[in-house]
């Protein structure tokens, strides 16, 4: 394995496995709805992030450079949507009632969320600036980066969902689940504060 690929994998793993909006939301989804009902959410993140990365590589970065206000608007729109998602997590129903009344994020919602997720946007910009070279084969480098993102993202997001699913049995009481959901919602709001620091 060449050193550039090793560096890419380490970067992707550290970015994907650390707590952030996607991981907090999928953990809460796994807890409230179970693994299988969360699969569309996981697939939306897994495919949505590399798609955004490729789109940025082939033009969106230039759009942001030309109109930096669009990036600022996206950041604030993302923060507002994350607050809404934190509210949804905080008000999720109990594990026992989740199947009847709750609804995890759909594939489309999770995929589109990548575009306004500040952590995902920052990671994409950082990855593209670090792992593509001015005189290199840009298409090959970007494809490689997107494949690494796909592999690591799918591993990370399913791990966090399995963690959420594994702790379901500890949260059978409405009080315990409410505390968990408030904690996840609070962590999601805190992640916004860290991004805007």
C-alpha positions, -999 to +999 in steps of 0.1 A: +000+000+000+015+033-010+020+061+016-005+085+000-032+058+002-022+051+039-024+088+047-058+091+029-072+061+049-059+076+082-074+110+074-107+095+063-110+072+094-102+100+119-127+122+102-154+096+098-153+078+132-151+109+155-184+122+168-201+146+144-236+153+131-239+122+110-226+099+137-248+114+164-279+112+143-273+076+132-266+065+168-300+081+178-317+065+148-302+030+157-315+034+193-349+047+184-357+027+152-332-002+151-306-011+126-328-022+096-351+008+097-320+030+097-305+014+066-319+042+042-304+068+065-270+050+065-271+046+027-279+083+023-248+092+043-226+065+027-234+076-009-242+112-003-208+122+011-186+108-018-211+123-043-207+157-027-169+153-026-169+145-064-192+175-071-168+198-051-138+184-070-154+192-103-167+227-098-183+235-065-150+247-050-148+273-079-184+284-071-175+289-035-144+309-045-163+331-069-192+336-045-180+331-009-213+343+004-229+310-008-206+290+015-216+312+044-253+308+036-249+270+034-231+270+068-260+289+085-287+269+067-269+237+078-267+250+114-305+258+113-313+223+099-291+207+125-310+225+153-342+212+137-328+176+136-317+180+173-353+189+181-365+157+162-340+136+182-350+152+215-387+145+209-384+110+195-408+085+209-399+056+231-382+025+217-414+005+221-434+031+202-408+040+177-420+015+151-455+028+152-450+065+154-414+075+146-397+079+113-359+078+106-344+100+080-349+088+045-322+081+019-328+114+002-329+134+034-296+119+047-279+124+013-290+160+009-280+167+045-243+162+035-245+194+015-254+215+046-234+195+071-206+218+081-183+189+091-188+171+058-182+202+038-150+211+057-137+175+055-144+174+017-125+207+011-096+196+033-094+162+016-094+177-019-067+202-010-045+176+007-049+146-016-050+161-051-020+176-068-018+205-093+001+184-119-012+150-110-040+129-126-069+148-110-097+124-121-077+094-108-069+111-075-105+123-070-119+088-078-095+072-054-104+097-027-142+091-033-137+053-031-118+057+002-146+079+015-172+054+004-154+025+022-147+044+054-180+062+056-200+029+053-179+013+080-181+043+103-218+049+099-228+013+103-206+010+134-223+040+151-257+026+141-248-008+156-237+010+188-271+028+190-289-005+184-268-023+210-278+001+238-316-001+230-321-027+257-307-002+283-332+024+273-365+006+276-379+030+301-393+063+287-372+082+312-339+066+302-347+070+264-357+106+270-324+113+288-305+096+259-323+116+233-317+149+251-280+140+254-278+132+217-297+163+208-275+184+231-243+169+216-256+177+181-262+214+191-227+214+207-212+202+175-226+233+158-209+255+183-176+238+178-178+242+140-186+279+143-158+285+168 
